[in-house]
Amino acid sequence: MKKIKSIGLFLSSFAPLFVLLILKILIEIINQNWSFNFLNCTLLVILISAMTFGIITLFKTVKSLKATKGQRVKVTTKQNLTDQHFLGYFSLFVLFAVSFEIEMYSMAIIFFVVMFMIGVVYIKNDMYYINPLLNIFGYSFYKVVYINSNNQEKQANVFFKGKLILNHNFELVDKYSNLFFIK
């Protein structure tokens, strides 16, 4: 079950890319530059399915935060890391969506091989914190130092929606390894 959620979270991190590729395919078909052939139809089905599965998994994960009891912590320092991860993905999106000729079988195969390799690294290394879709939905990614209920100082990388106020009490929820949320 954890592997299915991991795959879903990985796919959700590429949902913006899938939207761009779907738009590219549909616009090219509407402008009659491409046709509804086997490859284009298959790509549309795969991209829409992957995007839908990823977004549903992400929404279920975030929604489950409300029901999950976390530990009470006081955030003492914060560093916004959103830009460090978002811009790396953005360049990847531009590469695939703008310059990649996905209508060719060879490029479509290369696209899926690259996605598979990125997915293996993403899941194997628990890189759930790299998810630009969360940033698009208003979450920022922070490196924080906090004091837990045992007065121990600890550090975590967390997602937070809203304004993260220092020396304020929050609830820290660990959804999966390397995917922390503060609520």
Secondary structure as UniProt FT lines:
FT   HELIX           2..13
FT   HELIX           15..30
FT   TURN            31..32
FT   HELIX           38..64
FT   HELIX           65..67
FT   STRAND          71..80
FT   HELIX           82..94
FT   HELIX           95..99
FT   TURN            102..103
FT   HELIX           105..124
FT   TURN            125..126
FT   TURN            128..129
FT   HELIX           132..136
FT   TURN            137..138
FT   STRAND          139..147
FT   TURN            149..150
FT   STRAND          153..161
FT   TURN            166..167
FT   STRAND          168..176
FT   TURN            177..178
FT   STRAND          179..182
//
